Amino acid sequence: MGPVRGANTIARVPARLAIEETGQGEPLVLLHGIATDRHIWDLVTPLLALDRRVVAVDLPGFGDSAPTGDEFELEHVAERIARGLAGHGIRRPFDLVGHSLGGGVALTLAACRPRAVKKLVLVAPAGLRPLPPRISGMLASAADAVIAARRAGAPLTDLAWGRRLLLAGVVADGAGLPPTLARKMVQASATAIRTEPALRTITSVDLRPRLTESRAPLGVIWGEADQTMPIATLAEITDVRPDALIVRLRGAGHASMVERPVAFVEALAWLLDELPSVLRDETTTSAKPPMLL
């Protein structure tokens, strides 16, 4: 792999979809999770951009992207992203990576626009184990207040126990992160204006049918210490997509691209190399055993 070519560029396409682009080569589109923005990928972007055109997107209603409406309807969000990427000159098909909430969006996009996605990689995706509406609604209603309280505690990131407390459920051990990085993660939700509807949607929806609707070759990365989306959820994927390639990351929680960035890049590179370059068909039934990094 050669050096990164070209400086980062940031663009806002119609309807204010924030897209940050780094490097050159075949496009690799990254979609972040809830309570964060495109900068969750900052530690892995320089490595990925050595030979790829890395395109980090703020989901509508998060970061610098305008919302699609009062709610967070996955089909509308996926359509906004697909149109925004096309307006930004990202030719299809492209490789697509989605983390958590972004995994649900990525899966929806791949199912609704099969010609747009070449290879699909889900990172601890949400939307595969729906909660009862009452519980989903309670979680969503409390989300903004809880996340705001976490931001208010940002000064605690200077302390090891504070990082562990504030990032519980996000990483396996927040104390292991540098204070500046931990504070950046805590404060990333400040610009989110669709956290409540997004959480309500992704905790109540059942995206398992989308797994079969999507014909894109599928890879999965999951931290073994993930408390937000337990790794046991993998069964929901492998039961209906036995062809999926799986990488399990030791010692990583929900945000594996932050906790173990080098291993994450190795995992993603392996998946993109090993996944077939053609759409799956009904005869595809099995894949390689999971890789453990």
Helices and strands as residue ranges (DSSP letters): E 9-13, E 17-22, E 26-31, G 38-41, H 45-48, E 52-57, H 74-87, E 94-99, H 101-112, E 117-123, H 133-152, G 154-158, H 160-166, G 174-176, H 179-187, G 188-191, H 195-204, H 208-213, E 218-223, G 231-233, H 234-238, E 245-249, H 256-259, H 261-274, E 291-292
